[in-house]
Amino acid sequence: MAYGVALGLTDPRDSCEAHFQDIVKMGGYICDHNLAKIIVYEAPERFRELVEWGVEFLKEPDGRFRHVMSDGATYPRACGTGADTGKQIMDALKRQVEERSIHVVENTMVVDLVTYQGRVAGAVGVNLETLELTAFIAKSTVIATGGHGGLYKYNVFPSGMTGDGYAMALRAGAKLVNMEFMQIGPCVVTKFDVGGILWRLGPRLLNGCGEEYLKRYLPSGLSVEEVYRLKSVTFPFTMRNSSGYIDIANFTEIVEGRATKHGAIHFDLSHVPADVIETKAGIPFKYFVTRGIDIRKQPLETAPSIQHMNGGILINGKAETTVPGLYAAGEAAGGQHGSNRPGGNSLADCQVFGARAGKYAAEQGKNVFAPGFEEAEKIADRIAELEKQRGKTAVRDITSVLQETMWRKVSVVRTEKSLNEAYENLLKYERLTRSELDVCESSLVKALEPRNMIDVGLVIVKSALTRTEMRGSHYQADYPERNDEDWLKMIEVQKVGPDLKVNTRMPNMLIHP
């Protein structure tokens, strides 16, 4: 993990404007250009703040911060602490929370947002251990719940990341944007990215039958070595360059039944000299050794996995959503990135819009009256009804089939047929969860997740069906070409009654293709 910031230290040609151009181009031009501007011009300040708070970013011998190249960057601008950048940032934020004596409610899952007269007035949560319900009545509410990886069979997210923030905002009336776009890349099935360093070593990709297969998927004139070179600087799936053939090949081998026993493919480095692996792949090599895997001798089992949601809850420059009283930041928010994002931008985005969401939520909340107890009681009643369900379907079974459906039909290779099948399946699962779940079999908390997964899944599929082109991480095999004439647009989805309403709009273009 890395923090993307244009400090201009490694290459004097780098600048905030160059960073902005990279965000827009990597995003297929369909991000909110104003939000992208905010990220690049405020990321340096947020970076310096993290340094003041004790994050030990790596430095060069001369004392300058070390910058490395990342996906989609013109110049090196990714700063990190090693393999634990995200953890160091979280530790620094935790210290700030403790120093300010901010009250934190632990072990609680927020179930739904409380609304009052068209604005969000707080939320209702359930304690994971006692199942006690708590109503949080608030003048301003910020969603910073991260992404949706748990909706897919293969992902690198922590457990419980089932798109809850998106689903709650959707049910409260907020618009979601760019939800058809997500970062998908080759990851070990034990949740570790297979990054650029390992691709530069020239692996062999083997299916469950022990066959090398990549050449079969490459067009005439394109070599395995060239797609490996491109993959080494382009982790997430995209057809913006030829690295995408790797993800298509891996995905197809698995879904057509030629996977390993764990439903993956083998990433084999056993033909590479051991000393080369040790010196050129130091960080991942040591990581795997600590987990009992020697990549010098044994292959990794990898599969295309969800890494990041590029869309989210639509926000403006103040991190306000389309519902008064509700704000969003980080991966929960949408519009900052289009069809893809440069490496390192996720952490920068979190810090920039996290600060903005807090600032404007506090300012706006000064003059707001927010009663919402009656709505909170209705949410509590719905939870009580769910707790009484004694159907025939185990929660773990419905979760598993949802994840399998989304990974097979709505990930790397999408078609109108696969997307329509996914949509019909999700509607069927939605009907089933209303009365057929065996909540007694599972914890109440786990029984709450399928509803969120289905709500978010339907938005993703609806958006993907609407976009009849290829752009960034959205590869619609029936429409394999990018179409700027018709699709230089952002897709927005909003819940109106029981239905999903889809709108498209042009982004505010500050630069053009």
N, C-alpha and C positions, 0 to 999 in steps of 0.2 A: 504494500500500500504506500502511496506517496501523496504529497500535497503539491498541487500544481500552482505555481506562482511565478510571474514574470518579474524577477529582480534584476535581470540583465547582467548577472555576475559572470556567467560562463561564456556567454556570447553577447558582446555589446550591441549587436543588431536586434536582440530581443527587446520587446516592449509590451506594455499593456495592449496596445493596438494590434500587435502581432498575435498575442494570445487571443484576443477577441476574434480575429480572422480565423484562427484555428478552431474555435468553438463553433462558429457559424458554418464553416466548411465541413467539419466533421459531422455536424448535425444536419447535413443536407439542406441548409439554409432555412429550415422550418422551426427554429427556436424563436422565442421572443428576444429580438436583438437587444432591446433595452435591458432585459434581465442579464443577458450575457455580458453587456458592458459593465453592469454593476459588479458582477463576479470579478472580472479582471482588474478593475480599478480599486476594489476594496480588499481583494485577497492579500496584497502585501501588508496592509495594516493588520489584518487578522493573523497573518503569519508572525509578524513582530510581537503581537499579543501572546501568541502561543509560546514564543521563545521566552518572553518575560514570565510566563506561567510555569516555565521549567521543562518544556519539551526540548530534548537534546537532539536537534537535527544534525546530521553528519556534516562535518566541515572538511575542507581541503587543508593541506599543511600550512598554507598561508593565512588560514583563519576564515576564509570565505565559505559560505554555505555551499555544499556540494549539490550540483544540479545534474540530473541524468535525463536522457531522452525518454519519452513516454509515447504511447499510442496517439497518433494524430497531432503531435507537436512539431512545429517547424524547427524549434531550438530546444536545447536541454533546459527544462524548468521544473522538473519534479524533484522535490526535496523530501527526504525521509530520514528515519532513524534506523533503518534496517527492516527486518521482517515484522517489527512490532509498532509501526508508525501509528496505526489506528489505536492500539492500546495505550501508547504514550499520550496521545491526545485525549483519550477518555480519562486517563488518570489525572491529567492536568485539569480537565473540566470538573472532575469529581472533587479535587482539592479546592477549587474555587467555590463550589457549592457548599462544602463544609465550612470554609472560612467565612462565608456570608450567612451561615446558620439557616440555609434554606431547607424547609421541611420537605422530606421525600417520603412518599407513601410506597413502601416496598411490597413486592409479591402481589401486585394487583393488575388484573387485565381490565382495561377499559372496554366496556361492552357497546355502548352507544353514546352519541352526543345528545345533550338536552337542548331542545329548541323552544323559544318563546317569542311569539309574534314575529316570525320570520328571521330571527337571529339566533345564533348559538349562545346558550347560557350555561355551559358547563358539560358535565359528562357523568355517567354512572359506571362504576367499576366493581369487580368482584374479587375478593381476596382468594389467591390460589390455594391457600391452605385451609382457611376456615369457611370459605364460600360466603362470607359476610359481604353484603352489598353496601357501597358507599356512594352517596350523591355528592359530586363536586360542583357546586353552583358558582359560576365565575362570570365576570364581566367580559373577559377575553379568554379564548382558548387557543392554544398552539398545538398542532399535530406535528410531531417529529418522530414518527413510528417506523421510519425506514420503508423497506420494500416488500416484495411479494414472493420471494424465492420459494417459500414453503408450499406454494401452489403447484410446484413442479417436482417431478420425481427426482431429478438431479439438480442440485443447487449448492452454492457455497455459503448459504445464509445460516445463522444460528436457528435452533428450533423455535417454533412459535411465530416465525415471520410469515404470516399468511395474508398480508395485505390488509390488516385490520383498519389502519388509518384511512386508506382509500375507500374501503367499504362504508365506514362510519360517515365520512364526509359526503359520499354519494347519497346515502340515505337521508342526510340532513339537507340535501338540495344543492350541494356544491358541484361544479363542473370538473370533470377529469379530462386531461389533454394528453395527446401523444402516447396513449396507452398501448398502442400496437408495437412500440419500440422498446426493446430490452436488450441488455448485453448478455450474449451467450458465448461461452468459450470452452475450450477443452480443459477439463479439470479431473483430477483424480477422484474416484467415487467416494473417497474419504474426505472430500471437501478441501482440496488445495489446488490452486490455479497452476496449470502447466504453462509457465510464462516464457518470455522471449529467450532467456538464457538456455533453456533446455532445447528449444527448437533450433538454436544455432549449432547444437552438437550433431545434428543430422540423425534423428531417430529413425527406427523402422516402425511403421504402423502395421499391426497384425490383427486380423480378426480372430474369432474364436476357433477357426479351423487352422490357424497358423499361417494364413496367406497374407502376403503384402498386397494391398488393394488400391492404393492411392492413384497409381498411374491410370487405372481404368476410368477415373473420374476427370482426368485432366484433358483439356482440348489439345489438339495437335499443336506442337511447337512450344508448349509450356512444360517445363521440367519440374521434377519433384524438388530439386535444389532451390529453384526460384520461389516456389510457393512456401518452402520452409523459411527462406530469407524474408519473405513478406510477412509470414506468421510471426517471426521473431520481433517484429516492430508493430504488429497489429493483433493484439490478443483477442478482442471481441469479434464475433462473427460479423462480417460485412461483405457485400459484393462490390464495395467501392474499389477493391483490388482483388487479385486472384487468390489471396489467402483464404477466401471463403470456401474454396473447393475442398479444403481440409475438413471443415465443419460439415459440409454437405456429405462428403464421403463417410465420415465417422457416423453421422446420424443415420444414413441410409443402410450401412452395414448392420447397425444395431436393429433398426425397425424391420429389416428384411430377414432377420433370424440368424445372422452370422456373428452374434455377439459372444463374449466370454460367458462363463457360468454366472457371473455377477451382472450381466446385461451391459457390458462395456466393450472397449477394444483395448489391445495392448500397445503401450508406448514403450518401445524397447531400445535401450542404450547399451546393451551388453557387448556390442561390436565396437564401441568407442573405448580407446585406452583408458584405464582406470585413473591414471594421473591427470588426464585431460578433464575428466568429469570432476575430479576433486578440486582442480584449480579454477576451471571456468564456470563451474556451477556450484560454487561454495555454499551459498545460503540454502538453496533447495536441497543440495546433497546432505548437508548437516541436519536439516529439518527431517528428512526421511529417515536418516540413521537413528535419530532419537525416537522414531516410531517403529523401529525394527525393520525398515525397508532399505535394502542396499541396491540402489539404482545402477550400480556397476555390474550387478549380476542378475537382478530380477526385473521384469517389466512392471510398469505401472498400469493399472486398469483405469482408463479414462473414458469420459463420455461428455458430450456437449451439455454444459450446465449453466443455469441462470446465475448471473453475477450481479446484475444491477438493473433497475427499472429506469429507463430514460424519461418516461412520462410521469404523470402524477396529478395532484390536486392543483388546478389552475390558480396561479397567484399573480399579483402585480408587484411593482417595485417595493412596496411596503410589506410584502409577504402576506397581504390580505387575499383571502379566497373570494369566491363570488357570493358567499353567505356572510352577512355582517356578524362580527364577533368571532369569526374563525380565521385562523392564520395557519400557514404550513411552511415547513422548512426542510432542507435536505432532500433525501430520496423520496420523502412523502410528497414533496411539491413538484409541480410540473410547469414546463415552459422555458426553463433556463437552458435545457439541452433539447435538441431536435431528435433526429433519428439515431444519433450516437453522440458520444462525448469523448474528449481527449482524456488520456490517462492522467490521474491526479486531480481531475476537476471535481470529483465527488466530495472529497474532503474539503476542498476550498469552498465549494457550494454550501456544504453544511455549516462552515464557520461564518461565511458571509451572510447567508439568509437566516441562520440561527440568531445572529446578533440583530439583524433587522426585525425579525419576527418578535423577539423579546422587546425591543425598543418601541415598536409601533403598537404592539398589543398593550403594553403598559400605558402608553400615552392615551390611546383610545379608551381604555377602560376607566379612566378617571371620571368620566362624565356619563357613565352608563348605569342604568338600573337593570338588574338581571334576575328577576324571579323565575324559577323554573321547576319548582318542587312538584307540581302536578304532572308535568311531563316525565320527571324522574320516576314518579310512582308508576306510571304506565310502563316504563322500561322494566322496572322491577317486577311488575305483573307478568310481562312477557317471559322474563327469565324463569319465574316460578312455574309457568306453564311448560316451558321446555324441560325443566327438571323432572316433571311428572311423566314425560314420555317413556313408554315401555314397549317400543316397537321391536321389529325383528332384525333390524340392520345395525350392526356394531359401528360405532363412530369410526374406529380405526379402518374399517372396510370402506366406508364412504370416502374417507380422506385419501386412502390409497388409490381408489379408482379415479378420483378427481386429479391426483398428481399424475397418474399414468396417462389419462386423457389429455391433459394440457401438454405434457412433454411430447407425446407422440404426434399430436395433431396441431399444436399451436406453438412450435418452437422454431427449429432451424428451417425446415422445408415446409411451407404452408401451401395449400391448394384450396380452391373454393369448396371442393368436396370434403377435405379434412376439417375445414373451419365450420362448415354447416353441420357436419357430424358432431363436432365438439359442442356447438351451440345447442343442438337437440339433446345431447347427453346431459349438458349442464341444466337445462330446463327439467329434464327427468329427475336429476338428482335434487333439484330445488323442491320439486313436489314431494319427493321421498323424505327430505329432511323435516318437512312440516309435521309429519305424524309417525314416521316409521323408524326413527332413531331409537336405539336402546341406550338412553342416557344413564340408566343404572349401571350399564356395563363400563362406562367411562367416567372420568371426572366431568363435572359440569363445564369446566373451562374448555376441555377438548371438544365438547359437544357444541360450543359456541363458534368454533373455528370454521366448520363447513359452510355456514351461512355467508361468512365473509369471503371465503374462497370462491364460492359460486358467484356472488355479486361482482367480484373483481374479474373473475374469469369471463363472465358475460360481456363486460365492458371491453376487455382485451379482444375477444373474438369479434364483437361488433365493429370495433375499430379496424381490425385486420381485414374483415370482409369489405369494409368501405373503401380501403385504400387499394385500388386496383393498379398497382405498380410495384416495382422494387425500389426501396430506398433504405440506405443504412442497414440496420439489422432486420428489417422487414423484407423477407424474400418470399414473394408470392409466385410460385412456379408457373401459374397460369398467365402471369403478367411479369415476365422476367426483366423488363427494361425500366429504367428510371424515366418518368414522364413529367418534366417540369412544366409543360404547357397546361396540364390539367391538375397536377398534384403538388404544386408548390404551396401547399396548404397544411394547416394544423387541424386535426380532427378532435372535436370536443364532444363529450358524452355527458348527459345529465339525466337523472331519474325524474320523470314526470308522472306522478301516480305510480302505477305498476310497470310502466313502460320506460325503455331507454330511448331518449331523444338524441339524435346525432346531428351535429352542425359542423360545417367547415368554415375556416376563415383564413385569409392571407396573413402571414406574420408581418410585423412592422419592419420592412426591409431597410436596413441601413447599408448593407452591401448586397450585391446581386450575383447570381451564378455567372 
